[in-house]
């Protein structure tokens, strides 16, 4: 189960450890947004581009070797852009939007896009229904996720996070099947509120996870008192949690039987065990693909113990 860039690094590590064809990646769509009439699904694309090894490695999203001519030309009509859509990336959004308009489901189009990029793993949205994340920051009106994340660079104290549509969304059937049948279900080191929240907030997926708890492993996105990337630390603080792997473990305790935290946070192993979870420490900072692969091995081995 995956959000954006951090999850993609882990999934790449997994793909170096097991045959891609054995991987199902259930992806967050709460960040999806419409730009210039095009349906943009950043997390689905980040996972797909990473598995296809065409991602722009620097930021971890978008395509390598991009140009931004179309975005520049769009300025004439829409003003200065704040969301960086590259020329090649636009082809993906055009195709997705066209297929959705023809009536294809998001899961179907996602599978088509992944196949065209040569990805062997199954990449799927958690739901074909619309789930949208909104963030309320102190002193500002509630805003859609990408405005908070990209336009405002996640500044300010988070007061509430709303996942619109999650309560009524049905899971993508393949995602439900996958959780029920998989040898292991891994919650990637993603933001628990805005990346994993829109997935596990879907009732049937949550129930399936609970039933699979012994096979579910969650990895902490908090290392040494900070998010590895993004606003998870600010969100924890803003929503009244402590900023530690223990707070993450508390959020997942009913879903995951095993919790992986970083070696630097080994002092939390016992407190996490106190929540009724198995706990292991590992090197979770995936600075290279090799380190991501060794984390993937540790995670998979944890079930064999
Ligand atoms: N992130 C940014 O910080 N700035 C951008 O301009 C930006 C553009 C963008 C375009 C396509 C895409 O698939 C992702 C993009 N992202 C950008 C990343 C995206 O906002 C985040 O990775 C996720 O929404 C959070 O998981």
Boltz pocket constraint, residues with backbone or C-beta under 6 A from the ligand:
constraints:
  - pocket:
      binder: B
      contacts: [[A, 3], [A, 4], [A, 5], [A, 31], [A, 41], [A, 42], [A, 43], [A, 45], [A, 46], [A, 61], [A, 62], [A, 82], [A, 83], [A, 84], [A, 85], [A, 86], [A, 89], [A, 146], [A, 149], [A, 150]]
      max_distance: 6.0
